[in-house]
Amino acid sequence: MSSQGYGYTQFCPIAMACEMLEPRWTMLILCEMWSGSTRFSEIQRGVPGMSPSLLTKRLREMQDKGLIERFAGSGKGGARYATTAMADELEPLVYALGSWAHRNIDPLPGLECLDARVLLWNIRRKIDVSALPRKRSVVQFILRERDEPDFLAWLIIRPNAETDLCMVDPKDEVDLFITADLKALTAAWMGHSTFANEIEADRIQLIGDALIASSLSRWLIRSSYAIESEEIVNERRIATG
């Protein structure tokens, strides 16, 4: 029987898993949804390299495969998407793949292809409001990238509310200005460097409220991959005495 044109054409479970997960962007969409995005606009902000038409197509394909569900919205909210139980079984496996890549793949090529919007979209969801000395804080980022205009963005941080990321000046008084090379901020957040090292090298500069600046590493929580790298290093240090 001919099966020409049908993917891997293998009964192997790994091949079948690849059939479901390999279409470009699928795992990144799932990661964005596992991080809390449920609306089309939220998912698109987390994977800005996708066109709206491609994201629509991929969401439909993922729904057909049983990875996500779509719930019709009412009013201004629009439709909402949620991962299924089958997809959620994949979550630890996908993050384990990310951990493997973080440990074993040279990060330098990736640090040459950066997106300030993606970085700040991920940073804003990991802010620890309880570690900030003020009830409400506004942080402006001024990010420099070679041969590009400065990228400006604002985080509006409030207790008991999701941190807002603004690409248009909210006209609020800024408590802390963070001026940084995009590569330096990305490297520090991902764990390839540290905030302390990049600040000492003057690739990240903090201007404004001294308390907020001094507590940066407590309220601006780094990527989970960065935390994992530190734990591995500490375990090895203890093991070797």
Summary of the structure (lengths in Angstrom):
residues: 241
radius of gyration: 20.4
end to end distance: 61.9
largest distance: 71.8
contacts: 638
relative contact order: 0.10
helix: 46%
strand: 17%
